[in-house]
Amino acid sequence: MICAVDTNILLDIFLPDPEFGEASLAKLEKAYSRGALVICNIVYAELAPQFPDRHRLDETLKQMEIGVALLNTDSAYLAGMYWREYRRLSGKRQRIITDFLIGAFAELQAEALLTRDRGFYGKYFKNLRIL
């Protein structure tokens, strides 16, 4: 199984978050035991500010055996369609397009998404397996 990892899981581990850090690490290890871990370039960009340099980020991901994949145009288009529906239904902008890009990447380019944000992804990404 290819599991996409959401930014919040990795930040919980890297910062570390006192409330969610241990649980996120346990979930990440469980997902790793089931198959490959991957992040899209959007998650990579969100992680970058937490590292002193690119080399350190790349080395950390390599040691954790987390691959980085580019978001393809099919995923970008799907994210745009979900974003349009979200804006039509909700009116307010509580979510940003990056959330939709990460979800669409997981839906089309992976087999599951490991995230702490199950409610949002479950509501807008009906075909996405959420861990």
Backbone as a ProteinNet text record, in pm:
[ID]
protein_1_A
[PRIMARY]
MICAVDTNILLDIFLPDPEFGEASLAKLEKAYSRGALVICNIVYAELAPQFPDRHRLDETLKQMEIGVALLNTDSAYLAGMYWREYRRLSGKRQRIITDFLIGAFAELQAEALLTRDRGFYGKYFKNLRIL
[TERTIARY]
84.2	0	88.3	55.2	122.9	39.9	101	30.7	89	6	45.8	36.9	129	133	104.5	10.9	-25.2	78.2	89.9	185.6	169.1	45.3	22.8	85.8	85.9	146.7	296.5	362.3	507.1	546.4	469.7	500.8	482.6	382.8	364.7	492	557.6	677.6	800.4	816	937	945.8	834	841.3	883.6	859.4	745.5	626.2	509.3	386.9	359.5	345.6	325.6	193.5	93.3	-37.4	-47.5	4.1	-17.5	109	225.3	351.6	364	341.8	357.7	256.1	132.7	28.4	56.1	101.9	132.8	249.3	349.5	462.6	416.7	331.3	280.1	200.4	118.1	39.2	130.2	234.3	328.4	400.7	443.7	511.6	418.5	291.9	195.7	174.9	162.7	146.6	270.2	388.1	513.2	517.8	465.8	466.6	375.1	284.3	191.1	240.4	343.4	390.9	470.6	471.3	551.7	485	568.8	522.3	566.6	478.4	509.3	444.8	511.3	450.8	454.6	364.1	368.1	453.4	485.5	570.1	505.2	374.9	306	341.7	336.4	374.6	522.2	603.8	746.9	766.3	693.3	703	657.1	553.7	505.5	604.2	682.1	782.2	909.7	942.8	1070.5	1104.2	1011.8	1047.9	1092.8	1065.3	1100.6	1243.2	1314.8	1449.8	1548.2	1671.1	1769.5	1814.1	1805	1843.2	1779.8	1786.7	1724.5	1789.1	1919.3	1990	1935.4	1914	1863.6	1723.2	1637.8	1503.6	1512.7	1591.4	1604.4	1660.6	1759.3	1818.9	1718.8	1641.9	1541	1437.6	1388.7	1290.4	1351.6	1477	1545.2	1559.5	1600.5	1616.2	1482.4	1374.7	1242.3	1180	1250.9	1203.7	1070	1063.4	946.2	985.1	918.9	945.7	871.6	919.3	854.8	813	686.7	634.8	571.2	581.8	520	370.5	295.4	152.1	130.4	55.9	33.2	-88.4	-108.1	-216.8	-354.8	-368	-497.1	-533.9	-436.1	-459.8	-486.5	-411.2	-431.7	-571.9	-616	-749.5	-856.9	-843.1	-940.6	-946.9	-830.8	-827.2	-903.8	-886.3	-958.5	-1109.2	-1152.6	-1296.5	-1354.1	-1280.6	-1325.1	-1324.8	-1223.5	-1214.3	-1335.6	-1371.9	-1486.7	-1614.8	-1631	-1748.5	-1749.8	-1634.8	-1622.3	-1662.7	-1612.1	-1644.3	-1793.1	-1849.3	-1991	-2078.4	-2042.3	-2123	-2099.9	-1977.6	-1947.7	-1944.9	-1908.1	-1901.1	-1776.8	-1747.1	-1631.2	-1506.1	-1392.4	-1264.9	-1193.5	-1234.4	-1165.9	-1055.3	-1060.4	-961.4	-888.7	-764.3	-688.5	-671.7	-637.3	-630.9	-528.2	-423.8	-324.2	-385.8	-485.5	-553.3	-616.2	-673.3	-736.9	-633.2	-519.8	-412	-357.3	-337.3	-286.9	-388.3	-516.1	-619.5	-631.6	-627.4	-637.8	-514.8	-398.1	-276.7	-294.7	-340.1	-358.5	-463.3	-570.3	-678.1	-635.4	-558.4	-524.1	-385	-292	-153.8	-103.3	-189.4	-155.5	-277.6	-272.3	-385	-455.8	-392.9	-450.6	-381.9	-442.2	-384	-378.8	-260.7	-244	-252	-353.4	-377.5	-446.3	-436	-514	-645.5	-660.8	-774.9	-877.9	-923.6	-1014.4	-1147.8	-1200.2	-1331	-1333.5	-1236.4	-1230.2	-1212.7	-1111.7	-1085.9	-1200	-1260.2	-1373.3	-1493.7	-1511.7	-1625.7	-1608.3	-1488.4	-1467.8	-1405.8	-1343.8	-1276.4	-1337.3	-1453.2	-1530.9	-1461.9	-1375.4	-1306.8	-1169.5	-1137.5	-1006.1	-1010.4	-918.9	-903.4	-820.7	-876.3	-810.4	-766.6	-639.3	-584.7	-571
-118.2	0	124	219.5	348.7	444.7	498.9	588.9	729.3	824.6	965.3	1013.5	1098.5	1148.6	1298.3	1339.8	1481.1	1555.5	1681.5	1766.9	1760.4	1759.2	1766.1	1648	1531.2	1413.2	1433.8	1480.5	1498.1	1613.3	1721.1	1830.8	1788.2	1704.6	1651	1581.7	1511.8	1435.5	1525.9	1611.9	1693.2	1802.7	1858.7	1976.2	1945.9	1848.8	1756.3	1819.1	1776.1	1824.8	1744.4	1810.6	1736.8	1660.5	1707.9	1641.6	1527.4	1547	1451	1378.5	1420	1366.4	1216.2	1159.3	1014.5	935.9	982.1	912.3	919.8	1035.7	1050.2	960.3	950	861.5	715.7	675.4	537.9	510	605.4	588	582.9	666.2	665.4	531	479.5	349.2	237.9	245.2	144.1	151.8	273.5	290	239.5	265.6	219.3	66.1	1.8	-144.9	-205.2	-124.7	-171.7	-145.4	-61.6	-31.1	98.1	158.1	277.3	404.2	498.4	630.1	733.3	828.2	930.6	1062.5	1170.6	1303	1368.8	1461	1537.1	1661.6	1728.2	1846.2	1958.8	1958.2	2058.5	2036.8	1914.1	1882	1913.8	1882.5	1913.7	2063.3	2146.3	2292.2	2334.7	2270.9	2306.1	2263	2159.5	2113.6	2198.1	2252.4	2321.8	2425.7	2509.9	2611.5	2554.9	2429	2367.5	2313.4	2323.5	2269.4	2381.2	2368.8	2475.1	2487	2375.8	2378.7	2260	2265.7	2162	2025.3	2024.3	1898	1825.2	1898.1	1835.8	1778.9	1851.6	1801.1	1675.4	1681.1	1565.7	1443.7	1464.7	1354.9	1294.8	1380.3	1333	1245.9	1292.1	1214	1083	1089	967.4	866.6	912.6	823.1	762.1	838.6	788	706.4	697.2	625.6	679.9	812.8	881.3	941.7	895.8	948.2	1079.2	1152.9	1277.8	1263.3	1292.7	1282.8	1415.1	1444.7	1566.5	1545	1644.3	1644.4	1652.9	1559.8	1564.7	1651.6	1677	1766.6	1707.4	1575.4	1514.6	1546.8	1535.2	1566.1	1715.1	1799.7	1944.3	1983	1922.4	1951.9	1906.7	1785	1734.4	1825.5	1870	1961.2	2089.7	2141.1	2261.5	2241.2	2125	2096.8	2083	2014.3	2002.5	2138.7	2220.3	2355.3	2438.3	2430.3	2504.3	2461.2	2331.9	2281.9	2328.2	2323.5	2372	2519	2600.9	2744.2	2766.7	2687.9	2702.4	2667.1	2562.1	2515.4	2592.3	2631.3	2689.8	2841.1	2900.8	3045.4	3102.4	3059.4	3110.5	3032.8	3100.6	3036.5	2996.1	2884.8	2832.2	2735.1	2687.3	2595	2662.6	2622.5	2676.1	2567.5	2610.4	2515.6	2405.4	2432.2	2327.6	2203.8	2222.6	2107.5	2020.4	2083.6	2010.6	1946	2012.1	1953.1	1827.2	1832.7	1715.8	1601.6	1632.5	1529.1	1466.5	1549.7	1497.4	1413.1	1456.2	1376	1238	1234.2	1105.8	1020.4	1083.2	1008.1	947.2	1022.1	974.9	914	952.8	909.1	819.7	789.9	698.7	611.1	532.4	445	482.4	571.6	614.5	742.9	809.8	930.9	916.3	936.8	940.3	1085.8	1119.5	1256.9	1260.1	1374.5	1397	1466.4	1507	1586.9	1502.1	1397.4	1300	1361	1451.7	1509.7	1584.2	1670.4	1747.1	1655.1	1570.6	1484.7	1386.1	1336.8	1245.6	1311.8	1439.5	1512.8	1542.1	1580.3	1624.7	1519.6	1417.1	1316.8	1180.9	1158	1037.8	909.6	918.7	800.5	777.5	854	847.3	761.6	667.5	587.1	668.6	693.7	778.1	691.6	706.9	633.5	727.4
0	0	0	-83.3	-84.7	-1.6	101.8	192.9	183.1	144.7	147.1	292	330.1	466.9	464.5	547.6	558	642.4	617.9	687.7	838.6	886	1030.9	1104.5	1043.6	1107.1	1124.6	1019.4	1025.1	1116.9	1116.8	1208.3	1353.3	1378.9	1514.7	1562.7	1472	1505.6	1510.5	1410.9	1400.7	1506.5	1548.4	1636.6	1779.9	1849.5	1851.2	1924.1	1884.7	1946.7	2073.6	2189.4	2314.6	2320.1	2248.5	2251.8	2151.1	2030.1	1922.2	1875.4	1921	1869.7	1877.2	1993.3	2009.5	1927.8	1929.2	1853	1703	1655.8	1513.3	1474.3	1559.2	1530.6	1524.3	1616.5	1615.8	1488.1	1446.5	1323	1200.8	1200.5	1088.7	1080.5	1193.5	1195.6	1147.7	1186.6	1142.6	990.7	938.5	793.9	720.3	775.2	715.5	709.8	813.8	816.5	710	656.9	553.7	411.6	397.6	262.7	256.7	139.8	114	165.9	210.5	253.8	150.9	122.5	24.1	65.9	30.8	44.6	-92.2	-115.5	-239.9	-218.9	-327.3	-319.5	-238.8	-223.9	-142.3	4.8	51.3	189.1	209.7	111.3	118.1	144.5	71	88.4	227.6	279	412.9	521.9	497	593.3	589.7	475.7	455.1	562	606.9	706.2	841.2	867.2	995.1	998.2	886.4	876.1	844.9	896.3	874.2	728.1	654.3	513.6	441.7	310.5	228.4	250.5	265.9	287.2	410.3	517.6	640.9	619.5	550	519.6	434.3	328.9	239.7	313.1	396.7	472.8	571.9	636.4	731.5	661.1	547.7	471.9	422.5	379.2	332.1	445.8	563.3	678	719	703.6	738.3	626	514.4	395.4	346.1	340.2	286.8	152.7	47.5	-85.6	-109.2	-207.8	-247.6	-393.2	-421	-557.5	-597.6	-725.3	-777.1	-795.4	-759.9	-783.4	-934.9	-990.8	-1136.1	-1169.2	-1298.1	-1339.1	-1313	-1315.6	-1281.6	-1136.7	-1047.6	-906.5	-887.5	-957.4	-946.8	-994.1	-1103.9	-1155.3	-1056.8	-1004.4	-907.9	-785	-738	-623.4	-654.2	-774.6	-814.8	-817.7	-862.7	-867.1	-725.2	-637	-498	-429.1	-458.3	-401.4	-445.7	-573.3	-624.7	-551.8	-533.3	-462.6	-317.1	-252.9	-114.9	-104.8	-195.7	-193.5	-222.4	-311.2	-344.2	-224.1	-151.8	-39.6	89.2	115.5	246.6	246.9	136.5	132.3	198.7	321.3	393	356.2	365.7	332.7	460.5	517.7	634.9	594.4	474.2	419.4	304.7	284.4	172.7	67.2	-52.2	-163.7	-139.5	-61.1	-37.2	27.5	113.1	173.6	64.9	-34.6	-143.6	-235.4	-254.2	-334.3	-268.3	-137.7	-64.3	-70.9	-51.9	-59.1	-196.5	-300.2	-436.9	-472.3	-427.4	-448.1	-386.3	-262.6	-194.1	-264	-309.6	-374	-507.2	-586.1	-720.5	-733.5	-645.8	-663.6	-550.2	-455.2	-345.8	-321.5	-217.7	-187	-57.6	19.7	147.6	190.2	287.2	345.1	495.7	551.8	695.9	738.6	817.6	858.9	993.3	1060.1	1181.5	1147.9	1024.8	982.5	909.2	975.8	914.2	874	954.8	926.5	794.4	772.9	648.8	528.8	532.9	417.3	393.4	499.9	485.1	420.1	446.3	390.4	241.6	200.6	63.1	-28.7	27.2	-53.8	-25.1	-82.8	-55.3	-101.6	-201.8	-254.8	-192.3	-89.6	-27.3	97.9	105.9	228.7	327.9	443	543.8	660	696.7	810.5	928.8
[MASK]
+++++++++++++++++++++++++++++++++++++++++++++++++++++++++++++++++++++++++++++++++++++++++++++++++++++++++++++++++++++++++++++++++++

